[in-house]
Amino acid sequence: MPLSQANKADALLLLVTLLAAISWMFSREAVLAMPPLLFMSLRFLLASLLLSLVAFPQLARLDRAQLWRCARVGLVFGIAMCFWVLGLAFATHVGEGAFLTSLGVVLVPVMGRVFFKESVPASTWLALPVAVIGLALLSLERGLHLEAGQLLFITAAAIFALYFNLNTRAANTVAIRRANGETVEQQRIPALALTTVVLAVVGLVTGSLSLIFEPWKDALAGMTGTLAMWIVLSATVGTAMRFLVQTYAQSLSLQSHGVVIMVLEPMWTALMAAFWFAESMSLLQGLGCSLIFLSLLVNRWRAVRKLVRLG
């Protein structure tokens, strides 16, 4: 039986969570050896360059309005990534950072309701507090002391929530109402072209800030083959592939509540960090994982109920 658009989007977003978790490992290795903003600039510019090689026909057809919409998404995303990578550089626990950042995913449907007046299923509102409690148990077990890394991750999470909504709307055809009351239709931007421009803007934003605040000479002089490998892996697997799949998945459904499935990202990240960096997870944090799974079941209750009936 063929998958519906919504179910296909959910499956692809699940793949995105795995790619994102892998990207945390690559990025952490890189920022331990070079300035974080410079790393982000190289990572995203390289990813955008790779995608542009196949996106050129779509890019050539974008008009000025569409380019501006892409740039707006990229600017918001770029600001969020600045806070995220600085949080990663200051973090003492990668798994905790992943859970704090994922609060942004939980906020996605709320931002969609507040800023874009999206309708949100009742199940999503029921799932949100469960997810928040689960994330709290996972990331705040030792108490939130508002350390620099934690503050940076929380700030990034709030901006990520706005980015997810803007990206979904750019990837879909939407009707908007102008100030004079006229309703106009904004055409969707092809996923490949949208991803390419957004990643380029992120690279420019982070690169500009790096040029102002970070020393490039020592970083480039200390470039090693291993460090170059982390940058390339982050650009290809963790950026180009991940965000192309994510944008395509978001283009399949205008409803932002499906993105809540991405709360699985910190779970994969914590498991990989336990293997990669020997980080541990307590029994209380395990309870947090269970609550996150419960929130996902509540959020996707209709699909779960249909699957049970088919069985």
C-alpha positions as CSV (number, residue, x, y, z in Angstrom):
1,M,0.0,0.0,0.0
2,P,1.6,3.3,-1.1
3,L,2.4,5.8,1.6
4,S,0.4,9.0,1.9
5,Q,2.2,12.3,1.6
6,A,2.1,12.9,5.3
7,N,3.4,9.4,6.1
8,K,6.1,9.8,3.5
9,A,7.1,13.1,5.1
10,D,7.3,11.5,8.5
11,A,9.5,8.6,7.2
12,L,11.9,11.1,5.6
13,L,12.0,13.2,8.7
14,L,12.9,10.1,10.7
15,L,15.9,9.7,8.3
16,V,16.7,13.4,8.9
17,T,17.0,12.7,12.7
18,L,19.6,10.0,12.1
19,L,21.6,12.2,9.7
20,A,21.4,15.1,12.2
21,A,22.6,12.9,15.0
22,I,25.6,11.8,13.0
23,S,26.3,15.5,12.1
24,W,26.5,16.3,15.9
25,M,29.5,13.9,16.1
26,F,31.3,15.3,13.0
27,S,30.7,18.9,14.2
28,R,31.9,18.3,17.7
29,E,35.1,16.8,16.4
30,A,35.6,19.8,14.2
31,V,34.9,22.6,16.7
32,L,37.3,21.0,19.2
33,A,40.1,21.8,16.6
34,M,39.1,25.0,14.9
35,P,37.0,28.2,15.4
36,P,33.3,27.2,15.4
37,L,31.9,30.0,13.2
38,L,34.7,29.4,10.6
39,F,33.8,25.7,10.6
40,M,30.2,26.4,10.1
41,S,31.0,28.7,7.2
42,L,33.2,26.2,5.4
43,R,30.7,23.4,6.1
44,F,27.6,25.2,4.7
45,L,29.4,26.9,1.8
46,L,30.8,23.6,0.7
47,A,27.4,21.9,1.0
48,S,25.8,24.7,-1.0
49,L,28.4,24.5,-3.7
50,L,27.9,20.7,-4.1
51,L,24.1,21.1,-4.3
52,S,24.4,23.9,-6.8
53,L,26.1,21.6,-9.3
54,V,22.8,19.8,-9.7
55,A,20.4,22.6,-8.7
56,F,21.5,25.1,-11.4
57,P,18.4,24.6,-13.6
58,Q,16.1,25.2,-10.7
59,L,18.2,28.2,-9.4
60,A,18.1,29.8,-12.9
61,R,14.3,29.8,-12.8
62,L,13.9,31.6,-9.4
63,D,12.6,35.1,-9.6
64,R,13.6,38.0,-7.3
65,A,10.7,37.3,-4.9
66,Q,11.6,33.7,-4.5
67,L,15.2,34.5,-3.9
68,W,14.2,36.9,-1.2
69,R,12.1,34.2,0.5
70,C,15.0,31.8,0.3
71,A,17.4,34.4,1.7
72,R,14.9,35.2,4.6
73,V,14.8,31.5,5.6
74,G,18.6,31.3,5.3
75,L,19.1,34.4,7.4
76,V,17.0,33.1,10.3
77,F,18.6,29.7,10.0
78,G,22.1,31.3,9.9
79,I,21.5,33.2,13.2
80,A,20.2,30.0,14.8
81,M,23.2,28.0,13.6
82,C,25.6,30.7,15.1
83,F,24.1,30.2,18.5
84,W,24.0,26.4,18.0
85,V,27.7,26.0,17.1
86,L,28.8,28.3,19.9
87,G,26.8,26.2,22.3
88,L,28.5,23.1,20.9
89,A,31.9,24.7,21.4
90,F,31.1,25.5,25.0
91,A,29.1,22.4,25.8
92,T,30.4,19.8,28.3
93,H,27.8,17.2,27.4
94,V,26.8,16.7,23.7
95,G,23.6,14.7,24.6
96,E,22.3,17.4,26.9
97,G,22.9,20.0,24.2
98,A,20.9,17.9,21.7
99,F,17.9,17.7,24.0
100,L,18.0,21.4,24.8
101,T,18.2,22.2,21.1
102,S,15.2,19.9,20.3
103,L,13.0,22.1,22.4
104,G,12.8,24.1,19.2
105,V,11.1,21.2,17.5
106,V,8.6,21.1,20.2
107,L,7.9,24.8,19.7
108,V,7.4,24.5,15.9
109,P,3.6,24.0,16.0
110,V,3.2,26.7,18.6
111,M,5.2,29.1,16.4
112,G,3.1,28.1,13.5
113,R,-0.1,28.9,15.4
114,V,1.2,32.2,16.8
115,F,2.9,33.7,13.7
116,F,1.0,32.0,10.8
117,K,-2.4,31.1,12.4
118,E,-1.9,27.4,11.5
119,S,-4.5,25.0,12.7
120,V,-2.9,22.5,15.1
121,P,-4.5,19.1,16.0
122,A,-5.6,18.7,19.6
123,S,-3.3,15.7,19.9
124,T,-0.3,18.0,19.3
125,W,-1.2,20.2,22.2
126,L,-1.6,17.1,24.4
127,A,1.8,15.8,23.2
128,L,3.7,19.0,23.8
129,P,3.8,19.0,27.7
130,V,4.7,15.3,27.7
131,A,7.6,16.0,25.3
132,V,8.7,19.0,27.4
133,I,8.7,16.9,30.6
134,G,10.7,14.1,28.8
135,L,13.2,16.6,27.5
136,A,13.6,18.1,31.0
137,L,14.3,14.7,32.5
138,L,16.8,14.0,29.9
139,S,18.7,17.3,29.8
140,L,18.2,18.8,33.2
141,E,18.9,15.9,35.5
142,R,21.9,17.7,37.1
143,G,19.9,20.9,37.4
144,L,19.8,23.9,35.0
145,H,22.4,26.4,36.1
146,L,22.1,28.5,32.9
147,E,25.7,27.9,31.8
148,A,26.9,29.5,28.6
149,G,26.5,26.4,26.5
150,Q,22.9,25.8,27.8
151,L,21.9,29.4,27.2
152,L,23.2,29.3,23.6
153,F,21.4,26.0,22.9
154,I,18.1,27.3,24.3
155,T,18.4,30.5,22.2
156,A,19.1,28.5,19.1
157,A,16.1,26.3,19.8
158,A,13.7,29.2,19.8
159,I,15.1,30.5,16.5
160,F,15.1,27.0,15.0
161,A,11.3,26.9,15.6
162,L,10.8,30.0,13.5
163,Y,13.1,28.6,10.8
164,F,11.1,25.3,10.5
165,N,7.9,27.2,9.9
166,L,9.5,29.6,7.4
167,N,11.1,26.6,5.6
168,T,7.9,24.7,5.4
169,R,6.0,27.7,4.0
170,A,8.7,28.4,1.4
171,A,8.7,24.8,0.2
172,N,4.9,24.8,-0.3
173,T,2.3,26.9,-2.2
174,V,0.6,29.1,0.4
175,A,-2.1,31.8,0.3
176,I,-1.2,35.1,2.1
177,R,-3.3,38.1,2.9
178,R,-1.8,41.5,2.2
179,A,-2.5,44.6,4.2
180,N,-5.2,45.8,1.8
181,G,-7.1,42.5,2.4
182,E,-6.2,41.0,-1.0
183,T,-5.3,37.3,-0.9
184,V,-2.4,36.2,-3.2
185,E,-0.8,32.8,-3.7
186,Q,2.9,32.3,-3.2
187,Q,4.2,29.5,-5.3
188,R,6.4,26.8,-3.8
189,I,10.1,26.9,-4.2
190,P,11.7,23.6,-5.4
191,A,13.3,21.8,-2.6
192,L,16.7,21.6,-4.2
193,A,16.9,25.3,-5.1
194,L,15.6,26.3,-1.7
195,T,18.1,24.2,0.2
196,T,21.0,25.4,-2.0
197,V,20.3,29.1,-1.4
198,V,19.5,28.7,2.3
199,L,22.8,26.8,2.9
200,A,24.7,29.5,1.0
201,V,23.2,32.3,3.1
202,V,24.0,30.4,6.3
203,G,27.6,30.1,5.1
204,L,27.8,33.8,4.4
205,V,26.2,34.8,7.8
206,T,28.6,32.6,9.8
207,G,31.6,33.5,7.6
208,S,31.0,37.2,8.1
209,L,30.8,36.9,11.8
210,S,33.8,34.6,11.8
211,L,35.8,37.2,9.8
212,I,35.0,39.8,12.5
213,F,35.5,37.7,15.7
214,E,37.7,34.7,15.0
215,P,41.4,34.3,14.0
216,W,41.6,32.7,10.6
217,K,45.4,32.6,10.1
218,D,46.1,30.1,12.9
219,A,43.1,28.0,12.1
220,L,44.0,27.5,8.4
221,A,47.6,27.0,9.3
222,G,46.7,24.2,11.7
223,M,44.5,22.4,9.1
224,T,45.1,18.6,9.2
225,G,43.8,15.8,7.0
226,T,41.6,14.6,9.9
227,L,40.1,18.0,10.4
228,A,39.5,18.4,6.7
229,M,37.7,15.0,6.8
230,W,35.3,16.2,9.6
231,I,34.5,19.3,7.5
232,V,33.8,17.3,4.4
233,L,31.7,14.7,6.2
234,S,29.7,17.5,7.9
235,A,29.2,19.3,4.6
236,T,28.1,16.2,2.7
237,V,26.3,13.8,5.0
238,G,25.4,16.2,7.9
239,T,24.4,19.2,5.8
240,A,23.8,18.8,2.0
241,M,22.1,15.4,2.3
242,R,20.3,16.1,5.6
243,F,18.8,19.5,4.7
244,L,17.8,18.4,1.2
245,V,15.9,15.5,2.6
246,Q,14.4,17.7,5.3
247,T,13.3,20.4,2.9
248,Y,11.8,17.8,0.5
249,A,9.9,16.2,3.4
250,Q,8.6,19.6,4.5
251,S,7.4,20.2,0.9
252,L,5.1,17.2,1.2
253,S,3.0,18.7,3.9
254,L,2.2,22.3,4.9
255,Q,1.3,21.2,8.4
256,S,4.2,21.9,10.8
257,H,3.1,19.4,13.5
258,G,4.7,16.5,11.6
259,V,8.1,18.0,12.3
260,V,7.6,17.1,16.0
261,I,8.9,13.6,15.0
262,M,12.3,15.3,15.0
263,V,12.4,15.1,18.8
264,L,13.9,11.7,18.1
265,E,17.1,13.5,17.0
266,P,18.5,14.0,20.6
267,M,17.8,10.3,21.4
268,W,20.0,9.2,18.5
269,T,22.6,11.8,19.4
270,A,22.8,10.7,23.0
271,L,23.2,7.1,21.9
272,M,25.9,8.0,19.4
273,A,27.6,10.3,22.0
274,A,27.7,7.4,24.5
275,F,29.5,5.3,21.9
276,W,31.7,8.1,20.4
277,F,32.6,10.2,23.4
278,A,31.8,7.7,26.2
279,E,28.9,9.8,27.6
280,S,26.5,8.1,29.9
281,M,22.7,8.3,30.4
282,S,21.1,7.7,33.8
283,L,17.9,5.9,34.7
284,L,16.1,9.3,35.0
285,Q,17.2,10.2,31.5
286,G,15.9,6.8,30.3
287,L,12.5,7.8,31.7
288,G,12.8,11.0,29.7
289,C,13.3,8.9,26.5
290,S,10.1,6.9,27.3
291,L,8.1,10.1,27.7
292,I,9.4,11.4,24.4
293,F,8.2,8.2,22.7
294,L,4.9,8.6,24.4
295,S,4.6,12.2,23.2
296,L,5.2,11.0,19.6
297,L,2.5,8.3,19.9
298,V,0.1,10.9,21.3
299,N,1.0,13.4,18.5
300,R,0.5,10.8,15.8
301,W,-2.4,9.1,17.5
302,R,-4.6,8.9,14.3
303,A,-1.8,7.1,12.4
304,V,-1.1,4.8,15.3
305,R,-4.8,3.9,15.7
306,K,-5.1,3.2,11.9
307,L,-2.0,1.0,12.0
308,V,-3.5,-1.0,15.0
309,R,-6.8,-1.5,13.1
310,L,-4.9,-2.7,10.0
311,G,-3.1,-5.2,12.2
